[in-house]
Amino acid sequence: MTTPLSSFAAEIYLRGLGGETPALPTDPAALEEAARKVLDDGAFGYLAGGAGSGATMRANRAAFDRVGLVPRMLRDVTARDWSTTVLGTAMPAPLLLAPVGVMSILHEGAEPAVARAAASLGVPSILSTASSHTIEDVAAAAGEGPRWFQLYWPTEDDVTVSILARARATGYSTLVVTLDTWTLGWRPADLDQAYLPFVRGIGTAIPFSDPAFRAGLAKAPEDDLMAAVGRWVPMFTGTALRWDRLDLLREHWDGPIVLKGIQHVDDALRAVDAGMDGVVVSNHGGRQVDRAVGSLEMLPPIVQALDGRAAVLFDSGIRTGADVAVALALGADAVLLGRPYAYGLALGGEDGVRHVVRSVLAELDLTLALSGFGDLASLRGAKDIVRSA
């Protein structure tokens, strides 16, 4: 019988017999607080902060608080299997690591550490265009691990095409295009610290190593950092994206394409009509639009509208395995985990990421098992598993 994901809990208890407790918290609130103590104000604010008053971040969590699972009893779910395949990518459970940029501000291990941790668990990781390391270096760290690539879409097509070619050549299977960050939202935590990593040349390893980008510079970024920054920042922020430009991506990416940042049913339908393979129902973790609707509220109507025509993934507000369970019960094909694993990176590098991901997977397994479900097929066919609180 396959070892259940929840075995991580048993490991922790058994180690306790020898007086050992976990190096990092398993409680997400304690994890965030611990990360706050080791990060400087700029780095923590960039990771934990949201747009404006933080209303959208609160709405994300409030949306979860308004729904609850209805457990079923006396079902034989001793043996469980949460493995699935999403857009051709096999995974041990419907969980991926969301793209988080500039990870070098959190820990020196940065993106390669995340890639190694994810690969060791078979969990797909999504590399951000705003990586502190090159596509090639992170791919090497991931080894045979499943990996997707997230695009902040440059305004120069030659640069876009070059970056996409590098990602495909190094084994990134699915393209995740972020739509909601074509310009930066109003972020007081960053503004009050006057802190934006990109203008300091942090999180720019991918463009600065790209031949098409470098061809437009008089001097290499190593010789004139500010000139390179001045070329890159307006290239990926400040110009609105358009539906009619999606053809460029389809022409230069031969794998699945997912649009991230969908919040409206009409946009989800238009994405499918444009030939996209999936959407991520997301408000960027509350980092872009203050007073936006909680992301979870829009998941059921989008799932219903698409009716299996495209993959529906979810992020924004996910903190625990129980959160993942709720999103899956509401119809998500898979869920993206963001801030919690980044806190794990800040606290423990590769081992910290692995700890957080195993914690979330273990809680997901236990939550659904104790609710009477042993696989995704039974969960998908369930009625009345989620009720409004």
JOJO-V164667 format. One record per backbone hydrogen bond with DSSP energy under -1.0 kcal/mol. CO is the residue of the C=O (numbers start at 1). NH is the residue of the N-H. E is the energy in kcal/mol with one decimal. If there is no record, write none. Layout:
co/nh/e
CO/NH/E
CO/NH/E
//
This chain:
co/nh/e
4/7/-2.0
5/8/-1.2
6/9/-1.7
7/11/-2.3
8/12/-2.0
9/13/-2.2
10/14/-2.6
11/15/-2.3
12/16/-1.4
14/17/-1.2
15/18/-1.3
15/20/-2.0
16/19/-1.7
27/31/-2.1
28/32/-2.2
29/33/-2.1
30/34/-2.4
31/35/-2.2
32/36/-2.1
33/37/-1.1
35/39/-1.6
40/44/-2.6
41/45/-2.5
42/46/-2.0
43/47/-1.9
44/48/-3.3
45/49/-1.9
51/54/-2.4
54/58/-2.1
55/59/-2.5
56/60/-2.2
57/61/-1.5
58/62/-2.7
59/63/-2.2
60/64/-1.0
61/65/-1.9
62/66/-1.1
64/67/-1.6
66/389/-4.0
68/387/-2.8
75/77/-1.5
84/91/-2.6
86/89/-1.9
89/86/-2.4
91/84/-2.3
93/95/-2.9
94/335/-2.0
96/337/-2.7
97/126/-1.8
102/105/-1.7
103/106/-1.6
103/107/-1.8
107/110/-1.0
109/113/-1.5
110/114/-1.6
111/115/-2.7
112/116/-2.3
113/117/-2.3
114/118/-2.8
115/119/-2.4
116/120/-2.1
118/123/-2.0
124/97/-2.5
125/148/-2.4
127/150/-3.2
130/102/-3.2
131/205/-1.5
134/138/-2.1
135/139/-2.4
136/140/-2.0
137/141/-1.8
138/142/-2.0
139/143/-1.3
142/145/-2.5
146/125/-1.4
147/173/-2.4
148/127/-2.4
149/176/-3.2
151/178/-1.8
156/160/-2.1
157/161/-3.0
158/162/-1.9
159/163/-2.5
160/164/-2.5
161/165/-2.2
162/166/-2.0
163/167/-2.2
164/168/-2.5
165/169/-2.2
166/170/-1.1
167/172/-2.3
168/171/-1.5
174/149/-2.8
175/258/-3.2
176/151/-2.9
177/260/-2.9
182/238/-3.6
186/52/-3.2
187/191/-2.7
188/192/-3.1
190/195/-2.7
197/200/-1.7
197/202/-2.2
198/201/-1.8
204/208/-2.4
205/209/-1.1
207/210/-1.7
210/214/-2.8
211/215/-1.6
213/216/-1.4
214/217/-1.7
220/223/-1.9
220/224/-1.8
224/228/-1.6
225/229/-2.6
226/230/-2.5
227/231/-1.2
228/232/-2.4
229/233/-2.5
232/235/-1.1
232/236/-1.3
233/237/-1.0
235/155/-1.8
242/245/-1.4
243/246/-1.8
245/248/-1.4
246/250/-2.1
247/251/-2.2
248/252/-1.4
256/175/-2.7
257/277/-2.3
257/278/-1.0
258/177/-3.0
259/280/-2.7
260/179/-2.9
262/282/-1.2
264/268/-1.9
265/269/-2.4
266/270/-2.3
267/271/-2.2
268/272/-1.7
269/273/-2.4
270/274/-1.7
271/276/-2.4
272/275/-1.9
277/311/-2.3
278/259/-2.1
279/313/-3.0
280/261/-2.1
280/262/-1.6
281/315/-2.3
283/286/-1.2
284/287/-1.3
286/51/-3.0
289/292/-1.1
294/297/-1.2
295/298/-1.2
298/302/-1.5
299/303/-2.7
300/304/-2.6
301/305/-2.2
302/306/-2.4
303/307/-2.1
306/309/-2.1
311/279/-2.3
312/333/-3.4
313/281/-2.9
314/336/-3.0
320/324/-1.8
321/325/-2.3
322/326/-2.1
323/327/-2.3
324/328/-2.4
325/329/-2.5
326/330/-1.6
327/332/-2.3
328/331/-1.7
334/314/-1.4
335/96/-2.5
337/98/-2.6
338/342/-1.4
339/343/-2.5
340/344/-2.0
341/345/-2.1
342/346/-2.3
343/347/-1.9
344/348/-2.5
345/349/-2.6
348/352/-1.1
349/353/-2.1
350/354/-2.3
351/355/-2.3
352/356/-2.1
353/357/-2.6
354/358/-2.7
355/359/-2.1
356/360/-2.4
357/361/-2.5
358/362/-2.5
359/363/-2.4
360/364/-2.4
361/365/-2.4
362/366/-2.5
363/367/-2.9
364/368/-2.3
365/369/-2.5
366/370/-2.8
368/373/-2.6
369/372/-1.6
371/72/-2.2
374/81/-2.9
375/379/-1.6
376/380/-3.1
377/381/-1.6
379/382/-1.2
385/70/-2.4
387/68/-2.5
//
